[in-house]
């Protein structure tokens, strides 16, 4: 399995996460359509927020990153956000 953590921070992040909160159903649908999706979590933190996506393979991870970028480009093109920071890796242990 593969994992990607997308971290969003900086100017405009609170507004972005308010928007993401308003579009939860659509985001869930986008993520459920990712081939090989194991789990997806979107969370706020003190600096902004992050998402954690686990997929069976790298292809699913790539699809999820593209879906996130496309969603933000569609719904938040005017927001001045710091670029999302992406961390990817191979899962060692995953507990449900």
C-alpha positions in Angstrom: 0.0 0.0 0.0 1.0 3.6 -0.6 0.2 6.8 1.4 0.2 10.5 0.6 -0.1 13.3 3.0 -1.1 16.7 1.6 -0.4 19.6 3.9 -1.9 23.1 3.3 -0.8 26.1 5.2 -0.3 29.8 4.9 -2.5 32.7 3.8 -6.0 31.6 2.7 -5.9 28.2 4.3 -8.7 28.8 6.8 -10.9 29.9 4.0 -9.9 26.8 1.9 -10.8 24.5 4.8 -14.1 26.3 5.3 -14.8 25.6 1.6 -13.7 22.0 1.9 -16.0 21.6 4.9 -19.0 22.9 2.8 -18.2 20.4 0.0 -17.7 17.3 2.1 -20.2 15.2 0.1 -18.6 16.1 -3.2 -15.1 15.4 -1.9 -16.1 12.1 -0.5 -17.5 11.1 -3.9 -14.3 12.2 -5.6 -12.2 10.2 -3.3 -14.4 7.1 -3.4 -14.0 7.1 -7.2 -10.2 6.7 -6.8 -9.3 3.2 -7.9 -7.7 1.2 -5.0 -8.6 3.7 -2.3 -8.2 2.2 1.2 -8.9 5.3 3.3 -9.1 9.1 3.2 -9.0 11.6 6.0 -9.2 15.4 5.8 -8.4 17.3 9.0 -7.8 20.9 10.3 -4.8 21.7 12.5 -3.4 24.8 14.1 -1.7 26.0 10.9 -4.2 25.0 8.3 -5.0 21.4 7.6 -4.0 18.2 5.9 -5.3 15.1 4.2 -4.1 11.5 4.4 -4.8 9.1 1.6 -4.0 5.4 1.6 -4.3 3.4 -1.6 -3.4 0.0 -2.7 -0.8 1.3 -5.2 1.0 4.4 -6.6 -1.6 4.8 -9.4 -4.3 5.5 -6.8 -2.1 8.0 -5.0 -1.4 9.8 -8.3 -5.2 10.0 -9.0 -5.9 11.4 -5.5 -3.3 14.1 -5.9 -4.7 15.1 -9.3 -8.3 15.1 -7.8 -7.2 17.4 -5.0 -5.5 19.8 -7.4 -8.4 19.8 -9.8 -10.9 20.4 -7.0 -8.9 23.4 -5.7 -8.5 24.8 -9.2 -12.2 24.6 -9.8 -13.5 25.9 -6.5 -10.7 28.1 -5.1 -8.8 29.6 -8.1 -8.7 33.0 -6.5 -7.3 31.9 -3.1 -3.7 32.8 -2.6 -2.5 29.6 -1.0 1.0 28.4 -0.3 1.6 25.4 -2.5 0.5 22.2 -0.9 3.3 20.1 0.6 3.1 16.5 -0.5 4.7 13.6 1.4 4.5 10.1 -0.2 5.6 6.8 1.1 5.1 3.1 1.4 2.8 1.9 4.2 4.5 -0.2 6.9 1.5 -0.8 9.1 -2.2 0.2 8.5 -4.8 -0.5 11.2 -8.6 0.0 10.7 
